[in-house]
Amino acid sequence: MILFLYGPDTYRSRQKLNEIIEHYKKIHKSGLNLRYFDCQETDFQDFRDEIRQISMFKEKKLVILTNIFLSPEFKDNLLKNGETFEESDIIILIYVENQIPEKEPLISFLKKYAKSQEFELLKGQKLKNWAKKEFKKYQAEIDPSALEKLIEFVGNNLWRLSNEIQKLVCFKKNIKIKDVELLVKPKIETDIFATIDSLALKNKKQALELIHQHLEKGDHPLYLLSMINFQFRNLLIIKDLIEKYKSPYLLTKITHLHPYIVKKSYSQAQKFTIQELKKIYQKIFQVDLSIKTGKIDPETALDLLIAAI
């Protein structure tokens, strides 16, 4: 049996991939017959040998292939042997994130013989419904006008939209349009990584300069605090997972964060101990509480937070 997952919406295709893997693990608990092959790094003969190898546990094998269209040799060999694999009891799951070439013979074969699922980018009401379900998952609600503004700012990149939704529900559970305008920007803010890098290197002066550059551009202090809070929350989660699982691939799978964020966070998390991250996260919480209770103005609170880290 061959399964084929593809399409530009890599967020939902990745979710489907994870669902299949988790379902397989529940049925075949040993996990010894679950195999991953990056076709760019794997010789086709190794894949074929794995397919031919008989399972000691009489479990059905699940073999996952990635980057197949980036390896012409592997792709061509798979096409030549396609019907044999299609008739096999082994489940071969072909997962494609990169752009699929037009008029590709393997695509024609897979669409004819494999169980295929294409993940197009969500638009219109389908995109709104997806976002509403995400808010509901966190037991939060968003006003229709606020949802319109969120989609206007973010578009249909579900990786970023998911991250922005997490950020919003961390702020409050009933989201208004003013909350979206305060916390979500029409472009991805990557500068916050440079600020966190400065803090990790104990360069508070540079971190303060970066924060004040944002303030001078008109970014709201609460927005900057939410970004710092969101990133340190990611670092705390990832630091804990690093100690448990080690593998960066598993971090992306478990956290459902964008691979770019996981990559940057993985590097930054190495510069902190778990105890340091817990203390910083607690300080952010205390600063946020002080702002909301009117004990301190947001801009001063940011300076004090940076100084205290």
C-alpha positions as CSV (number, residue, x, y, z in Angstrom):
1,M,0.0,0.0,0.0
2,I,1.2,3.5,-0.9
3,L,0.1,6.7,0.8
4,F,0.9,10.1,-0.7
5,L,0.6,13.4,1.2
6,Y,1.4,16.6,-0.6
7,G,0.5,20.2,-1.2
8,P,1.5,23.7,-0.3
9,D,-0.2,23.7,3.1
10,T,2.6,22.0,5.0
11,Y,1.0,22.6,8.4
12,R,-2.1,20.4,7.8
13,S,0.0,17.8,5.8
14,R,2.4,17.6,8.7
15,Q,-0.6,17.2,11.1
16,K,-1.9,14.3,8.9
17,L,1.5,12.7,8.9
18,N,1.7,12.8,12.7
19,E,-1.9,11.4,12.9
20,I,-0.9,8.4,10.8
21,I,2.2,7.8,12.8
22,E,0.4,8.0,16.2
23,H,-2.3,5.7,14.9
24,Y,0.3,3.2,13.7
25,K,2.1,3.3,17.1
26,K,-1.1,2.6,19.0
27,I,-1.7,-0.5,17.0
28,H,1.9,-1.6,16.6
29,K,3.3,-0.8,20.1
30,S,6.9,-2.1,19.6
31,G,7.6,0.7,17.2
32,L,10.4,-1.4,15.6
33,N,8.8,-1.5,12.2
34,L,8.4,2.2,11.8
35,R,11.1,3.5,9.4
36,Y,12.1,6.9,8.1
37,F,14.1,7.5,4.9
38,D,15.3,10.9,3.7
39,C,15.7,10.1,0.0
40,Q,18.5,12.7,-0.4
41,E,20.6,10.8,2.1
42,T,19.4,7.2,1.5
43,D,20.5,4.8,-1.2
44,F,17.5,3.1,-2.9
45,Q,19.0,-0.3,-2.3
46,D,18.8,0.3,1.5
47,F,15.2,1.1,1.1
48,R,14.5,-2.0,-1.0
49,D,16.4,-4.2,1.6
50,E,14.2,-2.8,4.3
51,I,11.1,-3.6,2.4
52,R,12.2,-7.1,1.8
53,Q,13.2,-7.8,5.4
54,I,10.7,-9.9,7.2
55,S,9.4,-8.5,10.5
56,M,10.3,-10.5,13.6
57,F,7.1,-9.3,15.3
58,K,4.7,-10.0,12.5
59,E,3.7,-6.4,12.5
60,K,2.9,-4.4,9.4
61,K,5.7,-2.0,8.5
62,L,5.3,1.7,8.0
63,V,8.0,3.2,5.9
64,I,8.1,7.0,5.5
65,L,9.9,8.6,2.6
66,T,10.7,12.3,2.5
67,N,12.5,14.5,-0.1
68,I,11.8,12.0,-2.9
69,F,11.6,14.7,-5.6
70,L,15.0,16.0,-4.6
71,S,16.7,12.7,-5.4
72,P,16.2,11.8,-9.1
73,E,17.8,8.4,-8.7
74,F,15.6,7.3,-5.8
75,K,12.5,8.8,-7.6
76,D,13.2,6.9,-10.8
77,N,13.8,3.6,-9.1
78,L,10.7,3.9,-7.1
79,L,8.7,4.5,-10.3
80,K,10.2,1.4,-11.9
81,N,9.2,-0.7,-9.0
82,G,6.0,1.1,-8.1
83,E,3.5,-1.6,-8.9
84,T,5.4,-4.1,-6.8
85,F,5.3,-1.7,-3.8
86,E,1.6,-0.9,-4.4
87,E,0.7,-4.6,-4.1
88,S,2.8,-5.1,-0.9
89,D,1.3,-5.4,2.6
90,I,3.9,-2.8,3.7
91,I,2.7,0.8,4.1
92,I,4.9,3.2,2.2
93,L,4.0,6.8,3.0
94,I,5.5,9.4,0.7
95,Y,5.5,12.8,2.3
96,V,6.3,15.8,0.1
97,E,6.8,19.4,1.4
98,N,8.8,20.8,-1.4
99,Q,7.3,22.0,-4.7
100,I,6.3,19.1,-7.0
101,P,7.6,19.4,-10.6
102,E,5.0,19.7,-13.3
103,K,4.4,16.7,-15.6
104,E,6.3,14.4,-13.3
105,P,5.7,10.7,-14.2
106,L,5.8,9.6,-10.6
107,I,3.0,12.0,-9.7
108,S,0.8,10.4,-12.3
109,F,1.6,7.0,-10.9
110,L,0.9,8.0,-7.3
111,K,-2.4,9.7,-8.2
112,K,-3.5,6.6,-9.9
113,Y,-2.3,3.9,-7.6
114,A,-1.7,5.5,-4.2
115,K,-4.2,6.8,-1.6
116,S,-3.4,10.5,-2.1
117,Q,-4.4,13.5,-0.1
118,E,-3.6,17.0,-1.4
119,F,-3.4,19.9,1.1
120,E,-4.3,23.2,-0.6
121,L,-3.9,26.5,1.2
122,L,-7.1,27.3,3.0
123,K,-9.1,30.4,1.8
124,G,-12.2,32.3,2.7
125,Q,-14.6,30.6,5.1
126,K,-12.6,27.5,5.3
127,L,-9.7,29.5,6.7
128,K,-11.9,31.2,9.2
129,N,-13.4,27.9,10.3
130,W,-10.0,26.5,10.9
131,A,-8.9,29.5,13.0
132,K,-12.1,29.3,15.1
133,K,-11.4,25.6,15.9
134,E,-7.9,26.6,17.0
135,F,-9.3,29.2,19.4
136,K,-11.9,26.7,20.7
137,K,-9.1,24.2,21.3
138,Y,-7.6,26.7,23.8
139,Q,-11.0,27.4,25.2
140,A,-10.9,30.9,23.8
141,E,-13.1,33.0,21.6
142,I,-12.4,35.7,19.0
143,D,-14.8,38.4,17.8
144,P,-15.7,38.2,14.0
145,S,-14.1,41.5,13.3
146,A,-11.0,40.5,15.2
147,L,-10.8,37.3,13.2
148,E,-11.0,39.3,10.0
149,K,-8.1,41.5,11.2
150,L,-6.0,38.5,12.2
151,I,-6.4,36.9,8.8
152,E,-5.7,40.2,7.1
153,F,-2.4,40.5,9.0
154,V,-1.3,36.9,8.8
155,G,-2.9,35.4,5.7
156,N,-3.2,31.6,5.2
157,N,0.2,30.6,6.5
158,L,-1.1,28.2,9.2
159,W,2.3,27.8,10.8
160,R,2.4,31.5,11.6
161,L,-1.4,31.7,12.2
162,S,-1.1,28.9,14.8
163,N,1.7,30.7,16.6
164,E,-0.2,34.0,16.6
165,I,-3.3,32.3,18.0
166,Q,-1.2,30.8,20.8
167,K,0.2,34.2,21.5
168,L,-3.2,35.8,21.6
169,V,-4.8,33.2,23.9
170,C,-1.8,33.5,26.3
171,F,-2.8,37.2,26.5
172,K,-6.5,36.7,27.1
173,K,-9.4,34.3,26.3
174,N,-11.9,36.7,24.7
175,I,-10.0,38.3,21.8
176,K,-11.1,41.7,20.5
177,I,-9.9,43.6,17.4
178,K,-7.8,45.9,19.6
179,D,-5.9,42.8,20.9
180,V,-5.1,41.7,17.4
181,E,-3.9,45.2,16.5
182,L,-1.8,45.3,19.6
183,L,-0.2,41.9,19.5
184,V,-0.1,40.8,15.8
185,K,2.0,42.6,13.2
186,P,1.5,42.3,9.4
187,K,4.9,40.7,9.1
188,I,6.8,38.1,11.0
189,E,8.9,39.7,13.7
190,T,12.3,38.0,13.6
191,D,14.2,40.8,15.4
192,I,13.0,39.3,18.7
193,F,15.4,36.4,18.2
194,A,18.3,38.9,18.1
195,T,17.2,40.3,21.4
196,I,17.0,36.9,23.0
197,D,20.5,36.1,21.6
198,S,21.8,39.2,23.2
199,L,20.2,38.2,26.6
200,A,21.7,34.7,26.2
201,L,25.2,36.2,25.7
202,K,24.6,38.5,28.8
203,N,24.8,41.6,26.5
204,K,22.0,43.5,28.2
205,K,23.1,46.8,26.6
206,Q,22.6,45.4,23.1
207,A,19.2,43.9,24.2
208,L,18.0,47.2,25.5
209,E,19.1,49.0,22.3
210,L,17.2,46.5,20.2
211,I,14.1,46.9,22.3
212,H,14.3,50.7,22.1
213,Q,14.6,50.5,18.3
214,H,11.2,48.8,18.3
215,L,9.8,51.4,20.6
216,E,11.1,54.2,18.5
217,K,9.4,52.6,15.4
218,G,6.1,52.8,17.3
219,D,5.8,49.1,18.5
220,H,3.8,48.9,21.6
221,P,5.6,47.8,24.8
222,L,2.9,45.2,25.5
223,Y,3.5,43.7,22.1
224,L,7.2,43.5,22.7
225,L,6.6,41.9,26.1
226,S,4.2,39.4,24.5
227,M,6.9,38.5,22.0
228,I,9.5,38.0,24.7
229,N,7.0,36.0,26.7
230,F,6.1,33.8,23.8
231,Q,9.7,33.1,22.8
232,F,10.9,32.3,26.4
233,R,7.9,30.0,26.7
234,N,9.0,28.3,23.6
235,L,12.6,28.0,25.0
236,L,11.4,26.5,28.2
237,I,9.3,23.9,26.3
238,I,12.1,23.1,23.9
239,K,14.8,22.9,26.6
240,D,12.7,20.4,28.5
241,L,12.1,18.3,25.3
242,I,15.8,18.5,24.3
243,E,16.7,16.8,27.6
244,K,14.0,14.1,27.0
245,Y,14.2,13.4,23.2
246,K,17.4,15.2,21.8
247,S,16.1,15.0,18.2
248,P,15.3,18.4,16.5
249,Y,12.9,16.5,14.2
250,L,10.9,15.3,17.1
251,L,10.8,18.9,18.5
252,T,9.0,20.2,15.4
253,K,6.6,17.2,15.5
254,I,5.7,17.6,19.2
255,T,5.5,21.4,19.5
256,H,3.8,22.0,16.1
257,L,5.9,25.2,15.9
258,H,7.2,26.4,12.6
259,P,10.6,24.6,11.8
260,Y,12.3,28.0,11.6
261,I,11.2,28.9,15.1
262,V,12.2,25.4,16.4
263,K,15.6,25.8,14.7
264,K,16.3,29.2,16.3
265,S,14.9,28.2,19.6
266,Y,16.9,24.9,19.7
267,S,20.1,27.0,19.3
268,Q,19.1,29.5,21.9
269,A,17.9,27.0,24.4
270,Q,21.4,25.5,24.6
271,K,22.6,28.8,26.1
272,F,20.3,28.6,29.1
273,T,19.9,26.1,31.9
274,I,16.3,24.9,32.6
275,Q,16.5,26.7,36.0
276,E,17.5,30.0,34.3
277,L,14.6,29.7,31.9
278,K,12.1,29.0,34.7
279,K,13.3,32.1,36.6
280,I,13.1,34.3,33.5
281,Y,9.6,33.1,32.7
282,Q,8.5,33.8,36.3
283,K,10.0,37.3,36.0
284,I,8.1,37.9,32.8
285,F,4.9,36.8,34.5
286,Q,5.6,39.2,37.4
287,V,6.3,42.1,35.1
288,D,3.1,41.4,33.1
289,L,1.1,41.3,36.3
290,S,2.6,44.6,37.5
291,I,1.7,46.3,34.2
292,K,-1.9,45.0,34.2
293,T,-2.4,46.1,37.8
294,G,-1.1,49.6,37.1
295,K,1.9,49.3,39.4
296,I,4.4,50.2,36.6
297,D,4.2,51.7,33.1
298,P,4.9,49.2,30.2
299,E,8.1,50.9,28.8
300,T,9.8,51.1,32.2
301,A,8.7,47.5,32.9
302,L,10.5,46.3,29.8
303,D,13.7,48.1,30.8
304,L,13.5,46.5,34.3
305,L,12.9,43.1,32.8
306,I,15.9,43.2,30.5
307,A,18.1,44.4,33.4
308,A,16.9,41.6,35.6
309,I,17.5,38.8,33.2
